[in-house]
Amino acid sequence: MDTQQVSAPSRAPSPLPGDATPSSGVVHINSRHTRRFTVVGNHLAQHRELSLLAIGLATHIQSLPTGAKIGIRFLADRFPESEARIAAALRELEVHGYLRRIRERLPNGRVVTRTCSYNQPDTTPHPSPASRPQPRPRPRPRCPVPAPAQCATPTPLSPDRTLAPPPALPAAPAPSPPLPTPHAPSVELLCTATDLLADLRRDTPQLILSERDVDRLSHAVAAWLERGATPEMIRRALAADLPMPLKHPAKLLEHRLAALLPPPLPLTSVHRVVTPFQTCDGCERAFRSPTPGHCRDCRTDEHHPPTA
């Protein structure tokens, strides 16, 4: 009796040699790269605190040649993420030492930003200008103390001579004024203020704000709108003559919204009633009237019809 030959395999062949295929999870099919590749450490690819967008952005930056543009607007045009998300991812990389941005002033006065990308986290502390060690003041020369025998007896003051008043202490800085608030806030007013603050970075990238800062400052912008200021007037007041570099945009806007608040408009201009335009039912001519109907000429023709 002949032996039966089985032609079909008992299971599908494994993509890996031997019995290394796990029962679950990812299976790596690796091919050796010979050109156009970037080495990325697991400390970045498997970082526990970085977001997935920050890890991908760091990998993209490390794959770029030296001198490539990695500005926020350039990256927003390259990828589908918004400028706010890309800016937040860049700040994550700065916090964890994978990115460092330095603002330098060129001899011609122009300020540029130089970006350094680290394939290993940069753990070198970079002290800020405020935390740099200050030079120690030189000790004042001590005056020689005279011997008891050399001390002169103080002369009494004459009636016409008085002691000089002590020097006045420096005045304490005046507290910053509180943020203004609208008297009658409305949903439409707050929405207009929120859109204005969030849109400031479109023309002025230095004025990028977080959602928390936009919510906090929107009531102050609504107070400006309530006092008759147009969005364009508010935009010019907030974005004019910005200091370079601008470290705290939210604090600068908070100061300007409180210090430059315009006075309310006169009641005559605020509560002035404007009669709307109406279309005449007879001749379709435009005329001003609080209610629709006929214009003055058509009303005259109704009272005085033409004679035969």
Helices and strands as residue ranges (DSSP letters): H 42-45, H 52-63, H 72-78, H 83-95, E 99-105, E 111-117, G 129-131, G 148-150, H 187-198, H 200-203, G 205-207, H 211-226, H 231-239, H 249-259, H 267-270, E 277-279, E 286-288, H 296-303
